[in-house]
Amino acid sequence: MPKPSLTLYLAAPRGFCAGVDRAIKIVEMALEKWGAPVYVRHEIVHNRYVVDGLRDKGAVFVEELDECPNDRPVIFSAHGVPKAVPAEAARREMLFVDATCPLVSKVHIEAERHYADGLQMVMIGHEGHPETVGTMGQLPEGEVILVETVEDVARVTPRDPGKLAFITQTTLSVDDTADIVTALQARFPSIVGPHKEDICYATTNRQEAVKAMAPRCDAMLVIGAPNSSNSKRLVEVGRAAGCDYAQLVQRADEIDWRALDGIASVGLTAGASAPEVLVNEVIDAFRARFDVTVEMVETAVERVEFKVPRVLREPA
């Protein structure tokens, strides 16, 4: 019996960004340089496949620094950490490597600069997300007000409405964030914004590819983890751009094939923490059930690279 025909639209860019690539490389180089175990505070990136692979090589993932011994290296995740964490590691004379994405570090520096200028910060982000926790932890308590929605803007009670700046989590929806920024600027006309967009190039590029792809698709799958902010935003962007059935899956075995019965086209992308091996796994799963034609939907070409910290490039 012949397989039904299916067009598989493949988003480009998709998957790993430069910050994730760098963070994984940092753990691998640390294991090579100092041997196992190397401790990692929080998941290095939000992807179970990646974390399990590094754990198999000797990485030990913990939630807090007090779970780490003093005599083994510890790595801070790509999402960034509050200032108190490296300060405590230094006090304990631990060997630590900061894998914070340079684009997240840029937001940290921005926040500190505004604080030095006497401005209170409004952060657009998701409560409890590691990046938001790390960014808010760069400044003293009370100096950063978190807003998650346009409605939250009406509830902001700053110390001085004339002395405010805003920053954002790097993995948000570009369109949703723009609405919140508009609301902030309407309520606080003198609020200071970032010199350059805080939402990172990779988040923006992956969302633009989804917007271009969504109107052509009967369904869309985003490969990513349920705790990955940028992956969840891709699902939301896909639905908003015209593809009603957009779902997040971690692996091919999570695909709901019954929901895809009778469709002619599927869009496929991956969050910034998802490796290409998982994309190929999903494509193979479709090929087992359909006569697949793959069409690339490319909206940008990425050539960004970030160096690993010098301590890992120096001889042991």
Buried (B, 14 or more C-beta within 10 A) or exposed (E): EEEEEBBBBBBBBBBBBBBBBBBBBBBBBBBEBBEEBBBBBBBBBBBBBBBEBBBEEBBBBEEEBEEBEEEBBBBBBBBBBBBEBBEBBEEBEBBBBBBBBBBBBBBBEBBBEBBEEEBBBBBBBBEEBBBBBBBBBBBEEEBBBBBBEBEBBEEBEBEEBEBBBBBBBBBBBBBBBEEBBEBBBEBBEEBBBBEEBBBBBBBBBBBBBBBBBBEBBBBBBBBBBEBBBBBBBBBBBBBBBBBEBBBBBBBBEEBEEEEBEEBEBBBBBBBBBBBEEBBEBBBEBBBEEBEBEEEEBEBEEBEBEBEBBEBBEEEE
